[in-house]
């Protein structure tokens, strides 16, 4: 399926979605939100996709919401603005955040504003050393909304989050890694290789188990310790039923066959 604002590539069980508005620094316009809803629905249905990578075309990752097309052009059309906002929230939080497959943000350049929302809900983020990050909303009289302030306050230390929110100053990729906004930074020419190496490691894991790991991690963040203990126990039993106690295979490989080292490698889960 082709999209007006995206490029979708599938290879070796990895789907790469590239935001494709390079002249606009891949800023998100209403059409991109609609395209992302459809593309992520396709990814979720695709049994051949084991890992999702999202990146940007050209020299930018994503410059946030398109100031003209998302904000200015819809200012007097509340219905159109509401539809665009609904689509944005749907793909970022209703689909990407809970996608039952690993997701990696490959930050190849500028990452600003609303891009922080979906950057934050990706499972992993690797940045090129020439990437820059910033919440510039305060510079032109608005607040980082659409979940951005909530997400950075959850992901980062309070002083780092407030620095981004209240100064509007951009920070380097190295600083973003120090803040733990991204997992690591690499040379620009190594970005794709590093992302694919991580994807290859994730592909070795049992996809059903990964989906449960991700769900439990996301939900646990909203629970007390007592609630989390109960939820984790319930999900363990559910995984046993769905996965037919797949972990027994690993135990047998470790205890009987002596062919598997749990701390260093993945068990042979494929039957």
C-alpha positions in Angstrom: 0.0 0.0 0.0 1.3 3.5 -0.9 0.9 6.6 1.2 1.0 10.3 0.3 3.4 11.3 3.2 5.2 8.0 4.0 7.5 5.4 2.5 7.1 1.8 3.7 9.8 -0.7 3.2 9.7 -4.4 4.3 12.8 -6.6 4.4 14.0 -9.5 6.6 10.9 -9.3 8.9 11.7 -5.6 9.6 9.2 -2.9 8.5 10.6 0.6 8.1 8.3 3.6 8.0 10.0 6.8 6.7 8.2 10.1 7.2 8.5 11.5 3.7 8.0 15.3 3.7 11.7 16.3 3.6 11.1 19.8 2.3 9.0 20.5 5.5 11.5 18.7 7.8 9.0 15.9 7.9 6.6 18.0 9.9 3.3 16.3 10.6 0.4 17.6 8.7 -3.2 16.2 8.9 -2.6 13.8 6.0 0.4 12.3 7.7 -1.7 11.5 10.8 -4.2 9.7 8.6 -1.4 7.9 6.8 0.2 6.8 10.0 -3.0 5.4 11.3 -3.4 3.2 8.2 0.3 2.2 8.1 0.4 1.1 11.7 -2.8 -0.9 11.3 -1.1 -2.6 8.4 2.0 -3.3 10.5 -0.1 -4.8 13.3 -1.9 -7.2 10.9 1.4 -8.2 9.1 2.6 -11.5 10.6 5.8 -11.1 8.5 6.7 -8.0 10.5 8.7 -8.7 13.6 10.2 -5.3 14.3 9.1 -1.7 13.3 11.6 1.1 12.6 10.5 4.7 12.1 12.8 7.4 10.7 12.7 10.5 8.5 13.6 11.3 4.9 16.4 13.8 4.2 18.2 15.6 7.0 15.4 15.6 9.6 13.6 13.0 11.8 10.5 15.1 12.4 10.1 18.8 13.1 6.8 18.3 15.1 3.4 19.5 14.0 3.3 21.4 10.7 2.7 25.0 11.9 0.9 26.0 8.8 -1.1 23.0 7.8 -1.9 21.6 11.3 -2.3 24.9 13.3 -2.9 27.9 11.0 -4.9 26.4 8.2 -7.3 24.6 10.6 -7.6 27.5 13.1 -11.1 28.5 11.7 -12.1 24.9 11.0 -12.7 23.3 14.4 -14.0 20.1 12.8 -11.0 19.7 10.7 -8.6 20.4 13.6 -10.5 17.9 15.8 -10.2 15.2 13.1 -6.5 15.8 12.7 -6.0 15.7 16.5 -8.0 12.5 16.8 -5.9 10.8 14.1 -2.7 12.0 15.7 -3.7 10.6 19.1 -4.9 7.4 17.5 -1.7 6.5 15.8 0.7 7.7 18.5 -1.1 6.3 21.6 -3.8 4.0 20.3 -1.5 2.1 17.9 2.2 2.8 18.2 2.4 2.9 22.0 0.7 -0.5 22.4 1.8 -2.2 19.2 2.6 -5.8 20.2 5.9 -5.7 18.3 9.2 -3.9 19.2 9.5 -0.4 17.9 12.7 1.6 17.2 13.0 5.3 16.5 16.0 5.9 14.2 16.6 9.7 14.8 18.5 10.9 11.8 18.2 14.6 12.3 16.0 17.4 13.8 13.5 16.1 16.3 11.2 18.9 17.7 7.9 19.5 19.4 5.2 17.0 18.8 7.7 14.4 17.6 8.6 14.0 21.2 5.2 12.3 21.8 5.8 9.4 19.6 9.6 9.3 20.1 8.8 8.8 23.8 6.4 5.9 23.2 8.7 4.0 20.9 10.4 1.2 22.8 13.9 2.2 21.7 15.5 5.3 20.2 18.9 5.5 18.6 20.1 8.9 17.4 22.7 10.1 14.9 25.3 12.3 16.4 24.1 15.2 14.3 20.6 15.0 15.5 19.1 17.9 17.6 16.2 17.8 20.0 14.0 20.6 21.3 10.6 21.7 22.6 10.3 25.0 21.0 6.6 25.6 21.8 7.4 28.2 24.5 9.3 30.2 21.9 6.1 31.0 20.0 3.6 31.2 22.8 2.1 27.8 23.4 2.8 24.8 25.7 4.1 21.4 24.7 0.7 19.6 24.6 -0.7 16.5 23.0 0.9 14.4 25.7 4.4 15.8 25.2 4.8 17.4 28.7 3.3 14.3 30.4 5.6 11.9 28.5 8.9 13.9 29.0 8.1 14.3 32.7 7.7 10.6 32.9 10.7 9.7 30.8 13.2 12.3 32.1 14.5 13.6 35.4 12.3 16.6 36.5 15.0 19.2 35.9 15.9 17.9 32.5 12.2 17.9 31.5 11.6 21.4 32.8 14.8 22.6 31.0 13.4 21.4 27.7 9.8 22.6 28.3 10.6 26.1 29.7 13.7 27.2 27.8 12.8 26.1 24.3 16.6 25.6 23.8 17.7 22.7 21.5 20.0 20.1 22.8 22.6 17.9 21.1 22.2 14.2 20.5 24.9 13.6 23.1 22.9 15.6 25.7 19.7 13.8 24.7 21.5 10.5 25.5 22.7 11.8 28.8 19.1 12.8 29.7 18.1 9.2 28.6 15.7 10.6 25.9 17.5 8.2 23.6 19.3 4.9 24.2 22.5 5.9 22.4 24.1 8.1 19.8 26.2 6.9 16.8 27.9 8.4 13.8 25.5 9.2 11.0 26.9 6.6 8.7 26.4 4.0 11.5 22.8 4.8 12.4 21.1 2.3 10.0 23.6 -0.5 10.9 23.1 0.0 14.6 19.3 0.0 14.3 19.4 -3.1 12.3 21.7 -4.8 14.8 19.2 -4.1 17.6 16.3 -5.3 15.4 18.2 -8.5 14.6 18.6 -9.1 18.4 14.9 -8.6 19.0 14.0 -10.9 16.1 15.7 -13.7 18.0 13.2 -13.5 20.8 9.9 -15.2 21.0 7.4 -12.6 19.6 4.6 -13.6 21.9 6.8 -13.2 25.0 8.0 -9.8 23.7 4.4 -8.6 23.3 3.7 -9.6 26.9 6.9 -8.0 28.2 5.9 -4.7 26.5 2.3 -4.8 27.8 3.3 -5.5 31.3 5.9 -2.8 31.3 3.5 -0.2 30.0 0.7 -1.0 32.4 3.0 -1.4 35.4 3.9 2.3 35.1 0.4 3.2 36.2 0.1 0.7 39.1 1.1 0.5 42.7 3.5 -2.3 43.7 0.7 -4.4 45.0 -1.4 -3.9 41.9 1.7 -4.6 39.7 2.4 -7.9 41.5 -1.2 -9.1 40.9 -1.2 -7.9 37.3 2.2 -9.6 36.5 1.0 -12.9 38.1 -2.1 -12.8 36.0 -0.2 -12.0 32.8 2.3 -14.8 33.6 -0.5 -17.3 33.8 -2.1 -15.9 30.6 1.2 -16.2 28.7 1.5 -19.8 29.9 -1.9 -20.6 28.4 -1.3 -18.7 25.2 2.3 -19.8 24.7 1.8 -23.3 26.1 4.6 -22.9 28.7 7.2 -22.1 26.1 9.7 -21.5 28.8 9.9 -25.2 29.4 11.9 -25.5 26.2 14.5 -23.1 27.6 14.7 -25.0 30.9 15.2 -28.3 29.0 17.9 -26.8 26.8 19.7 -25.5 29.9 19.2 -28.4 32.3 19.2 -31.5 30.1 20.8 -30.6 26.8 23.4 -28.2 28.2 23.0 -26.3 25.0 21.8 -22.9 26.3 23.1 -20.2 28.6 20.1 -18.1 29.8 22.2 -15.0 30.7 23.9 -14.9 27.3 21.6 -16.0 24.6 18.0 -16.8 23.5 16.5 -20.2 23.8 15.4 -22.1 20.8 11.7 -21.2 20.9 10.8 -22.1 17.4 9.2 -25.6 17.2 
